[in-house]
Amino acid sequence: MHQDYPFYPHDGPNFVDCLLHLDHTPIDSGCLRAVTGSHQAGPLEHITGDHTRPYLPPNTYHPDLLPAKAIPATAKDVIFFSYYNTIHWSDVNQIDQWRKSVRIGFHAPEMRPISIDQRTPNNRLVVAGVKPHDQEPKLTYRYTKKPPVKRSPDRVAIRELGYKPPA
């Protein structure tokens, strides 16, 4: 689970992510999942380092601990969400088809990236390519799926009311 803010920090919250689906992305393909109401929590401290991409501490922010909404999509669907705050992730793809998508970010013109010299050529341009299958290093945030956690009536009530930030 993560927020997008630590991947490319900017100096304000007026930033929206758009995920354009090029393929069908059913639940079994590991569609996007978002923690309902998490956009209200603000940016959270992530685990970072050369060994991994930013992720939230799994003892607090884990799919088995927080209710989330699966967002399956069909090709050409576009999902908009708050880059700054929304806690989200994609699950493991369990089918034999790709789930290609393009991520586009839009922000207010006065916002600037943090820790990047504004004179750096193309500092506003971010481009990425395809990850070759099985050539990406294994990252530490991968986990083995635990047995389902029994939900107490309180957890069910929390799910129905929306996200409450952990104490």
TORGUMAR-626043 format. One record per residue: residue in one letter; x, y, z of N, C-alpha, C, O in turn; residue number from 1. Coordinates in nm, 4 decimals. Atoms other than C-alpha are relative to their C-alpha. Last residue first. Layout:
<atoms>
ATOM resn     n.px     n.py     n.pz    ca.px    ca.py    ca.pz     c.px     c.py     c.pz     o.px     o.py     o.pz resi
ATOM    A        X        Y        Z        X        Y        Z        X        Y        Z        X        Y        Z  NUM
...
</atoms>
This chain:
<atoms>
ATOM resn     n.px     n.py     n.pz    ca.px    ca.py    ca.pz     c.px     c.py     c.pz     o.px     o.py     o.pz resi
ATOM    A  -0.0370  -0.0871  -0.1129  -0.4393   0.5974   1.5945   0.1492   0.0004   0.0196   0.1995   0.0677   0.1096  167
ATOM    P  -0.0433   0.0714  -0.1206  -0.5017   0.4533   1.2480   0.0435   0.0966   0.1097   0.0929   0.2057   0.0810  166
ATOM    P  -0.1446   0.0140  -0.0113  -0.6875   0.6818   1.0049   0.0384  -0.0727   0.1276  -0.0254  -0.0530   0.2311  165
ATOM    K  -0.0381  -0.0764  -0.1193  -1.0602   0.6015   0.9823   0.1520  -0.0153   0.0110   0.2008  -0.1280   0.0194  164
ATOM    Y  -0.1336   0.0093  -0.0585  -1.1748   0.4886   0.6383   0.0146   0.0896   0.1233  -0.0301   0.2043   0.1240  163
ATOM    G  -0.1126  -0.0586   0.0707  -1.5420   0.4588   0.5532   0.1266  -0.0073   0.0840   0.1252  -0.0542   0.1978  162
ATOM    L  -0.0074  -0.1433  -0.0259  -1.8645   0.4072   0.7470   0.1111   0.0673  -0.0785   0.1066   0.1887  -0.0985  161
ATOM    E   0.1207  -0.0656   0.0495  -1.9468   0.0648   0.6018   0.0056   0.1509   0.0174  -0.0534   0.2239  -0.0623  160
ATOM    R   0.0058   0.0118   0.1450  -1.5918  -0.0639   0.6417  -0.1210   0.0750  -0.0557  -0.1101   0.1430  -0.1577  159
ATOM    I  -0.0983  -0.0947   0.0531  -1.5759   0.0701   0.9964  -0.0035  -0.0021  -0.1522  -0.0002   0.1028  -0.2165  158
ATOM    A   0.0572  -0.1343  -0.0144  -1.8999  -0.1139   1.0808   0.0950   0.1045  -0.0561   0.0508   0.1988  -0.1218  157
ATOM    V   0.1057  -0.0102   0.1010  -1.7563  -0.4391   0.9418  -0.0615   0.1394   0.0050  -0.0861   0.1997  -0.0995  156
ATOM    R  -0.0665  -0.0160   0.1298  -1.4406  -0.3861   1.1467  -0.1030   0.0150  -0.1120  -0.0854   0.0956  -0.2033  155
ATOM    D  -0.0510  -0.1369   0.0057  -1.6537  -0.3318   1.4605   0.0679   0.0265  -0.1337   0.0498   0.1335  -0.1917  154
ATOM    P   0.1093  -0.0904   0.0375  -1.8492  -0.6521   1.3883   0.0465   0.1445  -0.0075  -0.0044   0.2214  -0.0890  153
ATOM    S   0.0912  -0.0212  -0.1119  -1.5128  -0.8333   1.4004  -0.1148   0.0876  -0.0472  -0.1023   0.1533  -0.1505  152
ATOM    R   0.0358  -0.1395  -0.0240  -1.3565  -0.9461   1.0777  -0.0971   0.0078   0.1163  -0.1987  -0.0617   0.1190  151
ATOM    K   0.1413  -0.0099  -0.0360  -1.1874  -1.2843   1.0734  -0.0286   0.1443   0.0369   0.0440   0.2046   0.1160  150
ATOM    V   0.0189  -0.0433  -0.1384  -0.8542  -1.2411   0.8970  -0.1498   0.0061   0.0273  -0.2258   0.0627  -0.0513  149
ATOM    P   0.0937  -0.1098  -0.0227  -0.8099  -1.4414   0.5786  -0.0167   0.0295   0.1493  -0.0213  -0.0611   0.2324  148
ATOM    P   0.1378   0.0480   0.0005  -0.4984  -1.6619   0.5776  -0.0949   0.1164   0.0282  -0.0561   0.2118   0.0956  147
ATOM    K   0.0352   0.0648  -0.1267  -0.1852  -1.4638   0.5001  -0.1409  -0.0572  -0.0108  -0.2174  -0.0176  -0.0986  146
ATOM    K   0.1364  -0.0226  -0.0456  -0.0687  -1.3865   0.1495  -0.0267  -0.0807   0.1266   0.0018  -0.2003   0.1342  145
ATOM    T   0.0819   0.1162   0.0309   0.3046  -1.3901   0.1137  -0.1366   0.0214   0.0618  -0.1490   0.0737   0.1725  144
ATOM    Y   0.0308   0.0825  -0.1162   0.4620  -1.0494   0.1102  -0.0772  -0.1218  -0.0467  -0.1368  -0.1217  -0.1544  143
ATOM    R   0.0799   0.1173   0.0382   0.6314  -0.8222  -0.1404  -0.0229  -0.0858   0.1242   0.0654  -0.0972   0.2092  142
ATOM    Y   0.1380  -0.0155  -0.0436   0.7474  -0.4984   0.0183  -0.0892  -0.1147  -0.0453  -0.2072  -0.1181  -0.0107  141
ATOM    T   0.0303   0.0457  -0.1353   1.1115  -0.6038   0.0083  -0.1461   0.0138   0.0389  -0.1874  -0.0467   0.1378  140
ATOM    L   0.0007  -0.1090  -0.0957   1.1546  -0.5805  -0.3671  -0.0523  -0.0464   0.1344  -0.1276  -0.1434   0.1422  139
ATOM    K   0.1045   0.0241  -0.0990   1.2563  -0.8550  -0.6074   0.0106   0.1074   0.1075   0.1200   0.1364   0.1559  138
ATOM    P  -0.0416   0.0632  -0.1265   1.4740  -0.7078  -0.8781  -0.1193  -0.0182   0.0933  -0.2133   0.0613   0.0931  137
ATOM    E   0.0002  -0.0998  -0.1066   1.3036  -0.6425  -1.2125   0.0426  -0.0683   0.1292  -0.0014  -0.1796   0.1579  136
ATOM    Q  -0.1305  -0.0644  -0.0041   1.4089  -0.8782  -1.4907   0.0067   0.1089   0.1059   0.1125   0.1679   0.1277  135
ATOM    D  -0.0988   0.0721  -0.0809   1.1239  -1.1289  -1.4479   0.1393   0.0628   0.0001   0.2345  -0.0021   0.0436  134
ATOM    H   0.0488   0.1029  -0.0912   0.9147  -0.9700  -1.7254   0.1164  -0.0731   0.0660   0.2099  -0.1160  -0.0016  133
ATOM    P  -0.0137   0.1361   0.0548   1.0810  -0.6674  -1.8830  -0.0400  -0.1027   0.1058   0.0002  -0.0920   0.2216  132
ATOM    K  -0.0876   0.0801  -0.0852   0.9367  -0.3500  -1.7241   0.0100  -0.1386  -0.0624  -0.0912  -0.2078  -0.0733  131
ATOM    V   0.0511   0.1308  -0.0390   0.7939  -0.1356  -2.0016   0.1023  -0.0687   0.0894   0.2226  -0.0615   0.0641  130
ATOM    G   0.0237   0.1001   0.1030   0.8799   0.2306  -2.0282  -0.0563  -0.1273   0.0569  -0.1187  -0.1267   0.1630  129
ATOM    A  -0.0441   0.1331  -0.0402   0.8771   0.5455  -1.8187  -0.0350  -0.0989  -0.1101  -0.1170  -0.0693  -0.1971  128
ATOM    V   0.0358   0.1014   0.0989   0.8576   0.9164  -1.8914   0.0529  -0.1334   0.0503   0.1632  -0.1405   0.1046  127
ATOM    V  -0.0269   0.1310  -0.0568   0.8537   1.2056  -1.6476  -0.0493  -0.1030  -0.1012  -0.1668  -0.1039  -0.1380  126
ATOM    L   0.0312   0.1126   0.0864   0.8822   1.5570  -1.7872   0.0392  -0.1304   0.0684   0.1546  -0.1482   0.1074  125
ATOM    R   0.1436   0.0263  -0.0113   0.8634   1.8600  -1.5607  -0.0429  -0.1221  -0.0817  -0.1620  -0.1520  -0.0900  124
ATOM    N   0.0345   0.0383  -0.1368   1.2367   1.8746  -1.4959  -0.1483  -0.0279   0.0177  -0.1880  -0.0862   0.1186  123
ATOM    N   0.1149   0.0911   0.0017   1.3019   1.8641  -1.8728  -0.0454  -0.0410   0.1399  -0.0937  -0.1527   0.1584  122
ATOM    P   0.0741   0.0176   0.1258   1.6401   2.0316  -1.8285  -0.1108  -0.1049   0.0154  -0.0918  -0.2086   0.0790  121
ATOM    T  -0.0302   0.1305   0.0579   1.7263   2.0983  -1.4633  -0.0789  -0.0167  -0.1290  -0.2009  -0.0003  -0.1285  120
ATOM    R  -0.0762  -0.0212   0.1230   1.6864   2.4729  -1.4025   0.0378  -0.1309  -0.0672   0.0925  -0.1298  -0.1774  119
ATOM    Q   0.0913  -0.0396   0.1073   1.4056   2.4078  -1.1510   0.0723   0.0247  -0.1324   0.0087   0.0263  -0.2377  118
ATOM    D  -0.0344  -0.1342   0.0442   1.6526   2.2210  -0.9305  -0.0866   0.0354  -0.1205  -0.0899  -0.0387  -0.2187  117
ATOM    I  -0.0484  -0.0010   0.1379   1.4725   1.9131  -0.8040   0.0252   0.1453  -0.0379  -0.0639   0.2296  -0.0268  116
ATOM    S  -0.1361   0.0542   0.0128   1.4341   1.8486  -0.4306   0.0484  -0.0114  -0.1440   0.1397  -0.0892  -0.1716  115
ATOM    I  -0.0879  -0.0206  -0.1144   1.0547   1.9075  -0.4266   0.1335  -0.0674  -0.0294   0.1363  -0.1763  -0.0868  114
ATOM    P  -0.0558   0.1207  -0.0612   0.8720   1.9325  -0.7576   0.0923   0.0376   0.1159   0.1593   0.1408   0.1121  113
ATOM    R  -0.1340   0.0353   0.0455   0.6892   2.2615  -0.8133   0.0447  -0.1306   0.0657   0.0055  -0.1605   0.1785  112
ATOM    M  -0.0679   0.1038  -0.0786   0.3249   2.3641  -0.7928   0.1351  -0.0345  -0.0624   0.1522  -0.0315  -0.1842  111
ATOM    E  -0.0932  -0.0611  -0.0952   0.2247   2.6967  -0.9517   0.0743  -0.1029   0.0847   0.1698  -0.0678   0.1541  110
ATOM    P  -0.1219  -0.0511   0.0643   0.0749   2.5276  -1.2587   0.1016   0.0602   0.0966   0.2209   0.0632   0.0662  109
ATOM    A   0.0144  -0.1440   0.0151  -0.1696   2.3193  -1.0495   0.1306   0.0575  -0.0556   0.2385   0.0119  -0.0178  108
ATOM    H  -0.0073  -0.0801  -0.1215  -0.1106   1.9499  -1.1048  -0.0168   0.1479  -0.0329  -0.0048   0.1896  -0.1481  107
ATOM    F   0.0261  -0.1415   0.0262  -0.1931   1.6791  -1.3553   0.0098   0.0750   0.1313  -0.0409   0.0289   0.2336  106
ATOM    G   0.0218  -0.0864  -0.1149  -0.0531   1.3269  -1.3495  -0.0195   0.1435  -0.0437   0.0491   0.1923  -0.1335  105
ATOM    I  -0.0209  -0.1399   0.0361  -0.0875   1.0647  -1.6202  -0.0304   0.0829   0.1238  -0.1325   0.0618   0.1892  104
ATOM    R   0.0247  -0.0926  -0.1101  -0.0527   0.6927  -1.5593   0.0372   0.1406  -0.0447   0.1467   0.1647  -0.0955  103
ATOM    V  -0.0858  -0.1180   0.0074  -0.0870   0.4644  -1.8607  -0.0404   0.0919   0.1135  -0.1583   0.1229   0.1308  102
ATOM    S   0.0654  -0.1278  -0.0244  -0.2279   0.1141  -1.8284   0.1032   0.1106  -0.0142   0.2236   0.0852  -0.0152  101
ATOM    K  -0.0724  -0.1208   0.0394  -0.1474  -0.2415  -1.9267  -0.0849   0.1244   0.0285  -0.2066   0.1259   0.0100  100
ATOM    R   0.0903  -0.1067  -0.0453  -0.3060  -0.5271  -1.7355   0.0702   0.1330  -0.0258   0.1084   0.2039   0.0673   99
ATOM    W  -0.0579  -0.1229  -0.0508  -0.1492  -0.8188  -1.9171  -0.1086   0.0910   0.0566  -0.2271   0.0746   0.0274   98
ATOM    Q   0.0061  -0.1172   0.0878  -0.3266  -1.1502  -1.9557   0.0635   0.1201   0.0686   0.0615   0.1318   0.1911   97
ATOM    D  -0.1052   0.0075   0.1015  -0.2593  -1.4957  -1.8093   0.0001   0.1186  -0.0959   0.0569   0.1090  -0.2047   96
ATOM    I   0.0467   0.0526   0.1283  -0.4588  -1.4378  -1.4891   0.1141   0.0084  -0.1014   0.2184   0.0674  -0.0731   95
ATOM    Q   0.0169   0.1454  -0.0078  -0.3571  -1.4045  -1.1245  -0.0537  -0.0603  -0.1295  -0.0933  -0.1768  -0.1326   94
ATOM    N   0.0737   0.0420   0.1186  -0.2144  -1.0502  -1.1366  -0.0048  -0.1528  -0.0021   0.0991  -0.2185  -0.0094   93
ATOM    V  -0.0735   0.0874   0.0913  -0.1041  -0.9755  -0.7798  -0.0901  -0.0392  -0.1170  -0.2063  -0.0747  -0.0971   92
ATOM    D  -0.0279   0.1344  -0.0488  -0.2904  -0.6883  -0.6125   0.0762  -0.0786  -0.1072   0.1003  -0.0277  -0.2166   91
ATOM    S   0.0543   0.1002   0.0918  -0.2683  -0.3255  -0.7083   0.0413  -0.1354   0.0532   0.1541  -0.1542   0.0986   90
ATOM    W  -0.0932   0.1028   0.0453  -0.2222  -0.0595  -0.4444  -0.0697  -0.0845  -0.1047  -0.1911  -0.0757  -0.1234   89
ATOM    H   0.0435   0.0946   0.1030  -0.3907   0.2451  -0.2934   0.1110  -0.1019  -0.0284   0.2239  -0.0888   0.0188   88
ATOM    I  -0.0732   0.1244  -0.0247  -0.3838   0.5031  -0.0151  -0.0533  -0.1038  -0.0984  -0.1736  -0.1290  -0.1042   87
ATOM    T   0.0725   0.1267   0.0101  -0.5145   0.8293  -0.1610   0.0915  -0.1212   0.0213   0.1893  -0.1404  -0.0509   86
ATOM    N   0.0475   0.0643  -0.1217  -0.3296   1.1319  -0.0255  -0.0539  -0.1411  -0.0146  -0.0412  -0.2199   0.0790   85
ATOM    Y  -0.0603  -0.0461  -0.1240  -0.1258   1.3376  -0.2691  -0.0337  -0.0903   0.1176   0.0509  -0.1136   0.2040   84
ATOM    Y  -0.1384   0.0486  -0.0060  -0.2063   1.1608  -0.5930   0.0580   0.0224   0.1383   0.1364  -0.0588   0.1874   83
ATOM    S  -0.0939  -0.0934  -0.0606  -0.5778   1.2192  -0.5372   0.1380  -0.0625   0.0115   0.1571  -0.1580   0.0868   82
ATOM    F  -0.0063   0.0019  -0.1452  -0.7740   0.9970  -0.7746   0.1073   0.0960   0.0486   0.1927   0.1395  -0.0287   81
ATOM    F  -0.0634  -0.1192  -0.0558  -0.8981   0.9779  -1.1335   0.0041  -0.0148   0.1518  -0.0938  -0.0579   0.2126   80
ATOM    I   0.0242  -0.0160  -0.1433  -0.9718   0.6446  -1.3028   0.0773   0.1229   0.0454   0.1969   0.1346   0.0185   79
ATOM    V  -0.0955  -0.0894  -0.0645  -1.0018   0.6314  -1.6810  -0.0414   0.0148   0.1456  -0.1577   0.0417   0.1758   78
ATOM    D   0.0456  -0.0655  -0.1233  -1.1699   0.3440  -1.8637   0.1114   0.0884   0.0536   0.2296   0.0583   0.0370   77
ATOM    K   0.0429  -0.1385   0.0247  -1.0448   0.2827  -2.2209  -0.0587   0.0680   0.1233  -0.0858   0.1880   0.1185   76
ATOM    A  -0.0866  -0.0804   0.0862  -1.0072  -0.0955  -2.1695  -0.0690   0.1330  -0.0302  -0.1893   0.1363  -0.0563   75
ATOM    T  -0.0078   0.0547   0.1354  -1.2334  -0.2162  -1.8908   0.0924   0.0907  -0.0807   0.1197   0.2041  -0.0413   74
ATOM    A   0.0191  -0.0920   0.1120  -1.1875  -0.1470  -1.5232   0.0006  -0.0768  -0.1310   0.0493  -0.1896  -0.1388   73
ATOM    P  -0.0234   0.0656   0.1287  -1.2013  -0.3168  -1.1849  -0.0315   0.0976  -0.1132  -0.1127   0.1887  -0.0972   72
ATOM    I   0.0474  -0.0843   0.1096  -1.1784  -0.0774  -0.8893   0.0317  -0.0705  -0.1320   0.1256  -0.0319  -0.2017   71
ATOM    A  -0.0581   0.0452   0.1261  -1.1537  -0.2856  -0.5722  -0.0610   0.0839  -0.1114  -0.1809   0.1119  -0.1107   70
ATOM    K   0.0925   0.0176   0.1113  -1.2525  -0.0801  -0.2678   0.0783  -0.0456  -0.1220   0.1717   0.0222  -0.1650   69
ATOM    A  -0.0322  -0.0708   0.1232  -1.0529  -0.1120   0.0501  -0.1014  -0.0345  -0.1075  -0.1718  -0.1351  -0.0993   68
ATOM    P   0.0972   0.0243   0.1072  -1.1042  -0.2106   0.4120   0.0353   0.0851  -0.1220   0.0763   0.2004  -0.1087   67
ATOM    L   0.0807  -0.1170   0.0367  -0.7849  -0.1927   0.6126  -0.0999  -0.0360  -0.1091  -0.0645  -0.1022  -0.2066   66
ATOM    L   0.0339  -0.0833  -0.1157  -0.6132  -0.4742   0.8047  -0.0927   0.1169  -0.0323  -0.1657   0.1633   0.0553   65
ATOM    D   0.0787   0.0777  -0.0954  -0.5816  -0.7641   0.5583  -0.0501   0.0852   0.1166  -0.1357   0.0408   0.1931   64
ATOM    P   0.1313   0.0363   0.0538  -0.4783  -0.5298   0.2777  -0.0872  -0.0810   0.0955  -0.2099  -0.0750   0.0878   63
ATOM    H  -0.0102   0.1299   0.0660  -0.1987  -0.3909   0.4977  -0.1389  -0.0368  -0.0513  -0.2382  -0.0051   0.0141   62
ATOM    Y   0.0644  -0.0163   0.1312  -0.1345  -0.0444   0.6325   0.0207  -0.1281  -0.0798   0.1211  -0.1445  -0.1490   61
ATOM    T   0.1167  -0.0878  -0.0146  -0.0603  -0.0768   1.0051  -0.0803   0.0074  -0.1295  -0.2033   0.0052  -0.1275   60
ATOM    N   0.0654   0.0394  -0.1254   0.1913  -0.3651   1.0282  -0.1229   0.0868   0.0277  -0.2070   0.0491   0.1093   59
ATOM    P   0.1015   0.1044   0.0155   0.2605  -0.3093   0.6579  -0.0647  -0.0465   0.1300  -0.1701  -0.1100   0.1265   58
ATOM    P  -0.0337   0.1095  -0.0923   0.4348   0.0272   0.7116  -0.1082  -0.1090  -0.0010  -0.2234  -0.0810   0.0321   57
ATOM    L   0.0441  -0.0277  -0.1360   0.3446   0.2296   0.3990   0.0337  -0.1182   0.0908   0.0391  -0.2319   0.0440   56
ATOM    Y   0.1217   0.0699  -0.0390   0.5466   0.1843   0.0814  -0.0310   0.0329   0.1450   0.0574   0.0711   0.2217   55
ATOM    P   0.0717  -0.0427  -0.1210   0.8136   0.3766  -0.1074  -0.1261  -0.0837   0.0247  -0.2028  -0.1117  -0.0674   54
ATOM    R   0.0793  -0.1171   0.0361   1.0070   0.1655  -0.3609  -0.0757   0.0424   0.1248  -0.0932  -0.0389   0.2155   53
ATOM    T   0.1431   0.0124   0.0269   1.2647  -0.0691  -0.2193  -0.0579   0.1271  -0.0591   0.0074   0.2315  -0.0616   52
ATOM    H   0.0430   0.1395   0.0073   1.6249  -0.1505  -0.1310  -0.1444  -0.0154  -0.0472  -0.1893  -0.1276  -0.0706   51
ATOM    D  -0.0485   0.0570   0.1250   1.7595   0.1985  -0.2096  -0.0497  -0.1424  -0.0214  -0.0501  -0.1914  -0.1343   50
ATOM    G  -0.1406   0.0398   0.0008   1.5437   0.3396   0.0661   0.0380  -0.0599  -0.1330  -0.0475  -0.0840  -0.2182   49
ATOM    T  -0.0711  -0.0277   0.1246   1.1903   0.4284   0.1651   0.1433  -0.0510   0.0106   0.1879  -0.0912   0.1181   48
ATOM    I  -0.1297   0.0654  -0.0099   0.9316   0.3280   0.4239   0.0670   0.0192  -0.1354   0.0095  -0.0143  -0.2390   47
ATOM    H  -0.0208   0.1251   0.0728   0.6509   0.5820   0.3967   0.1374  -0.0578   0.0329   0.2287   0.0151   0.0716   46
ATOM    E  -0.1405   0.0423   0.0032   0.5347   0.8555   0.6357   0.0095  -0.1375  -0.0668  -0.0604  -0.2311  -0.0279   45
ATOM    L  -0.0443   0.0840  -0.1110   0.1828   0.9690   0.5474   0.1466  -0.0378  -0.0185   0.1989  -0.0364  -0.1299   44
ATOM    P  -0.1126   0.0882   0.0297   0.0535   1.2510   0.3276   0.0485  -0.0712   0.1246   0.0530  -0.0129   0.2330   43
ATOM    G  -0.1244  -0.0720   0.0228  -0.2901   1.3808   0.4241   0.1136  -0.0957  -0.0293   0.0968  -0.2172  -0.0186   42
ATOM    A  -0.0984   0.0187  -0.1069  -0.5715   1.1773   0.5826   0.1261   0.0844  -0.0167   0.1965   0.1069   0.0817   41
ATOM    Q   0.0176  -0.1034  -0.1017  -0.8657   1.3002   0.3716   0.1103  -0.0028   0.1057   0.1175   0.0877   0.1889   40
ATOM    H  -0.0453  -0.1274   0.0569  -0.7649   1.1038   0.0594  -0.0106   0.1143   0.1010   0.0469   0.2210   0.0796   39
ATOM    S  -0.1385  -0.0264  -0.0397  -0.7985   0.7922   0.2752   0.0543   0.1309  -0.0567   0.1548   0.1827  -0.0081   38
ATOM    G  -0.0143  -0.1148  -0.0895  -1.1786   0.8073   0.2477   0.1429   0.0358   0.0352   0.1653   0.1341   0.1059   37
ATOM    T   0.1065  -0.0998   0.0037  -1.2105   0.4583   0.0993   0.0242   0.1096   0.1030   0.0483   0.0812   0.2203   36
ATOM    V   0.0597  -0.0055  -0.1334  -0.8794   0.2735   0.0853  -0.0979   0.1170   0.0013  -0.0586   0.2328  -0.0122   35
ATOM    A  -0.0210  -0.1244  -0.0748  -0.8112   0.2181  -0.2835  -0.0718  -0.0086   0.1341  -0.1802  -0.0659   0.1453   34
ATOM    R   0.0822   0.0000  -0.1210  -0.7644  -0.0945  -0.4934   0.0339   0.1260   0.0773   0.1500   0.1661   0.0845   33
ATOM    L  -0.0264  -0.1026  -0.1003  -0.6355  -0.0995  -0.8511  -0.0973  -0.0159   0.1167  -0.2151  -0.0463   0.0974   32
ATOM    C   0.0419  -0.1374   0.0276  -0.6951  -0.4250  -1.0352   0.0380   0.0948   0.1142   0.0702   0.0521   0.2250   31
ATOM    G  -0.0666  -0.0875  -0.0962  -0.4941  -0.7372  -0.9625  -0.0330   0.1455  -0.0212   0.0554   0.2310  -0.0160   30
ATOM    S  -0.1266  -0.0459   0.0584  -0.5818  -0.9381  -1.2725   0.0731   0.0957   0.0938   0.1758   0.1526   0.0568   29
ATOM    D  -0.1007   0.1065   0.0017  -0.8434  -1.1356  -1.0788   0.1337   0.0426  -0.0599   0.2351  -0.0234  -0.0376   28
ATOM    I  -0.0537   0.0210  -0.1347  -1.0372  -0.8147  -1.0034   0.1113  -0.1041  -0.0012   0.2141  -0.0844   0.0636   27
ATOM    P   0.0948   0.0543  -0.0976  -1.0813  -0.7387  -1.3721   0.0677  -0.0213   0.1351   0.1893  -0.0066   0.1473   26
ATOM    T  -0.0666   0.0248  -0.1276  -0.8450  -0.5079  -1.5601  -0.1033  -0.0490   0.1005  -0.1480   0.0273   0.1861   25
ATOM    H   0.0962   0.0301  -0.1058  -0.9407  -0.4965  -1.9274   0.0780  -0.0344   0.1263   0.1802  -0.1028   0.1206   24
ATOM    D   0.0529   0.1366   0.0000  -0.6552  -0.3486  -2.1242  -0.1119  -0.0102   0.1026  -0.1276   0.0761   0.1890   23
ATOM    L  -0.0138   0.0442   0.1388  -0.5346   0.0009  -2.2162  -0.0560  -0.1406  -0.0178  -0.0879  -0.1820  -0.1292   22
ATOM    H  -0.0132   0.1445   0.0200  -0.6587   0.1455  -1.8874   0.0042  -0.0329  -0.1493  -0.0865   0.0024  -0.2247   21
ATOM    L   0.0693   0.0364   0.1231  -0.5946   0.5173  -1.8392   0.0272  -0.1473  -0.0276   0.1419  -0.1870  -0.0480   20
ATOM    L  -0.0458   0.1304   0.0443  -0.4979   0.5922  -1.4777  -0.0860  -0.0408  -0.1190  -0.2035  -0.0737  -0.1029   19
ATOM    C   0.0960   0.0613   0.0919  -0.5283   0.9594  -1.3946   0.0612  -0.1316  -0.0463   0.1770  -0.1357  -0.0881   18
ATOM    D  -0.0501   0.1078   0.0841  -0.3524   1.1082  -1.0947  -0.1132  -0.0527  -0.0865  -0.2280  -0.0610  -0.0428   17
ATOM    V   0.0893   0.1139   0.0197  -0.4573   1.4437  -0.9523   0.0680  -0.1011  -0.0920   0.1308  -0.0640  -0.1912   16
ATOM    F  -0.0568   0.0918   0.0983  -0.2373   1.7108  -0.7989  -0.0964  -0.1168  -0.0117  -0.1389  -0.1731   0.0892   15
ATOM    N   0.0862  -0.0162   0.1181  -0.3415   2.0127  -0.5956   0.0545  -0.0787  -0.1188   0.1006  -0.0223  -0.2180   14
ATOM    P   0.0922   0.1123   0.0186  -0.1862   1.8867  -0.2697  -0.0814   0.0046  -0.1293  -0.1561  -0.0891  -0.1572   13
ATOM    G   0.1398  -0.0275  -0.0317   0.1219   2.1086  -0.2601  -0.0898  -0.1173  -0.0342  -0.0465  -0.2131  -0.0982   12
ATOM    D   0.0189  -0.0896  -0.1139   0.4994   2.1317  -0.2895  -0.1461   0.0372   0.0281  -0.1733   0.1466   0.0775   11
ATOM    H   0.0210  -0.1381   0.0430   0.5551   1.8292  -0.5104  -0.0371   0.0824   0.1223  -0.0655   0.0274   0.2288   10
ATOM    P   0.0568  -0.1025  -0.0879   0.6909   1.4850  -0.4277  -0.0053   0.1384  -0.0642   0.0874   0.1809  -0.1332    9
ATOM    Y  -0.0361  -0.1250   0.0679   0.7471   1.2314  -0.7067  -0.0628   0.1156   0.0773  -0.1648   0.1712   0.0366    8
ATOM    F  -0.0659   0.0366   0.1252   0.7401   0.8752  -0.5677   0.0481   0.1234  -0.0763   0.1539   0.1203  -0.1391    7
ATOM    P  -0.1437   0.0236  -0.0173   0.6701   0.9900  -0.2109   0.0745  -0.0349  -0.1288   0.1969  -0.0222  -0.1339    6
ATOM    Y  -0.0806  -0.1159  -0.0364   0.3348   1.1504  -0.3147   0.1495  -0.0313   0.0148   0.2302   0.0430  -0.0411    5
ATOM    D  -0.0936  -0.0322   0.1072   0.1934   0.8406  -0.4862   0.0939   0.1147   0.0353   0.1975   0.1308  -0.0294    4
ATOM    Q   0.0517  -0.1207   0.0633   0.0378   0.7020  -0.1677   0.1012   0.0343  -0.1089   0.2170  -0.0062  -0.0986    3
ATOM    H  -0.0785  -0.1217   0.0043   0.1231   0.3461  -0.0750  -0.0882   0.1171  -0.0437  -0.2014   0.0991  -0.0886    2
ATOM    M   0.0850  -0.1169   0.0000   0.0000   0.0000   0.0000   0.0895   0.1231   0.0000   0.1956   0.1252   0.0624    1
</atoms>
